[in-house]
Amino acid sequence: MNLAYRDTREFVPVDADKGLDRLTGAMVSADSLAPAGYTRLPKCKFCSKYLESETNIGTCGASAHEPKFMAYGDMTAVTCEMFAD
């Protein structure tokens, strides 16, 4: 799977456009492709329960609340107990 640096655990953001590659120490563009083998960061857009309604905006289908809460695809889900691949 081709992942952008911003979607990997090996990316340390510096600002909205760039960050550090944790393994090499190099400054990289957040949108450039990360090398193969980098770990995918849990984000709503990768969750099987995320229901996208517009580009990068949707709802969390795992939520027990009604109405379901709004979520955006790039939201980090590292601590989400409902995250499912």
BELQUI-V222079 format. One record per residue. N is the residue number from 1. RES is the residue in one letter. OMEGA is omega in whole degrees, 0 to 359 (NA if undefined). BURIAL is + if it has 9 or more other ideal C-beta (glycine too) atoms within 8 Angstrom, else -. Layout:
N_RES_OMEGA_BURIAL ; N_RES_OMEGA_BURIAL
This chain:
1_M_177_- ; 2_N_180_- ; 3_L_170_+ ; 4_A_179_+ ; 5_Y_184_+ ; 6_R_180_+ ; 7_D_181_+ ; 8_T_176_+ ; 9_R_182_- ; 10_E_181_+ ; 11_F_176_+ ; 12_V_183_- ; 13_P_175_+ ; 14_V_173_- ; 15_D_184_- ; 16_A_187_- ; 17_D_186_- ; 18_K_179_+ ; 19_G_181_+ ; 20_L_170_+ ; 21_D_185_+ ; 22_R_183_- ; 23_L_183_- ; 24_T_183_- ; 25_G_181_- ; 26_A_173_- ; 27_M_183_- ; 28_V_174_+ ; 29_S_181_- ; 30_A_183_+ ; 31_D_180_- ; 32_S_182_- ; 33_L_177_- ; 34_A_177_+ ; 35_P_177_- ; 36_A_178_- ; 37_G_177_- ; 38_Y_186_+ ; 39_T_179_- ; 40_R_178_+ ; 41_L_177_+ ; 42_P_177_+ ; 43_K_181_+ ; 44_C_183_+ ; 45_K_178_+ ; 46_F_182_+ ; 47_C_180_+ ; 48_S_181_- ; 49_K_178_+ ; 50_Y_181_+ ; 51_L_183_+ ; 52_E_179_+ ; 53_S_175_- ; 54_E_179_- ; 55_T_176_- ; 56_N_175_+ ; 57_I_181_+ ; 58_G_179_+ ; 59_T_178_+ ; 60_C_180_+ ; 61_G_181_- ; 62_A_183_- ; 63_S_178_+ ; 64_A_182_- ; 65_H_173_- ; 66_E_355_- ; 67_P_178_- ; 68_K_183_+ ; 69_F_180_- ; 70_M_177_- ; 71_A_174_+ ; 72_Y_189_+ ; 73_G_183_+ ; 74_D_179_+ ; 75_M_180_- ; 76_T_183_- ; 77_A_183_+ ; 78_V_182_- ; 79_T_182_- ; 80_C_179_- ; 81_E_182_- ; 82_M_182_+ ; 83_F_179_+ ; 84_A_178_- ; 85_D_NA_-
